[in-house]
Amino acid sequence: MSTPAAATPVIAGVGVRLGAFAIDVAGIALCTIVIAVGLIFSGLATPGTLDGDGHGRALIHAGALAAGIVPLVALVLYAVLTGRRGASVGQRILNLQVVSLDSHRPVGMGGGMLRTTVLFAPALLVLALRLAAALLAPLTGGVLGPNAWGGGVIAALTWVIPLWWILLAAQLATGRRALHDRAASTMVLAFRARR
């Protein structure tokens, strides 16, 4: 990320980091919704098949896989952008940069993947379980479907996602570095114009 010559880096505050995160999550959600609506209108999926429930095994797999793979691809892109370029789309919009504590340079692919995995850990777990449930539902006689006990477990785990992000935000408020920053040895800098 190129920074203006007249910009001074400071450790990013909670509000601007949450703003960048909201932009990134909204982008991931928007991409998923657009793909899902496209699948529905093209006839490749029905609303029920997007979560692995409904009639027609081919539609179930196409819908559930598409609805699951789009966020996964977006998260990989998030990790690549953060690791290689030092900023996700939301961070770039708000003039933030993720850097290594030691070198003050982007953390590379390994650091970007680790940071993203910790940041989205519960969401990745729920996503993996939803994909597995959609693929295994026909083999398990519907035990893993959304209306069965397996679906109930996945739905309950979904509530962990916002709680996880609240915990990370609380860590940011106290030390400006949350668990995902500590795991990857990163910090987030904000660039503000000098006065």
Secondary structure, 3 states (H helix, E strand, C coil): CCCCCCEEEEECCHHHHHHHHHHHHHHHHHHHHHHHHHHHHHCCCCHHHHHCCCCCHHHHHHHHHHHHHHHHHHHHHHHHHHHHHCCCHHHHHCCEEEEECCCCCCCHHHHHHHHHHHHCHHHHHHHHHHHHHHHHCCCCCCCCCCCCHHHHHHHHHHCHHHHHHHHHHHHHHHHCCCHHHHHHCEEEEEEEECC
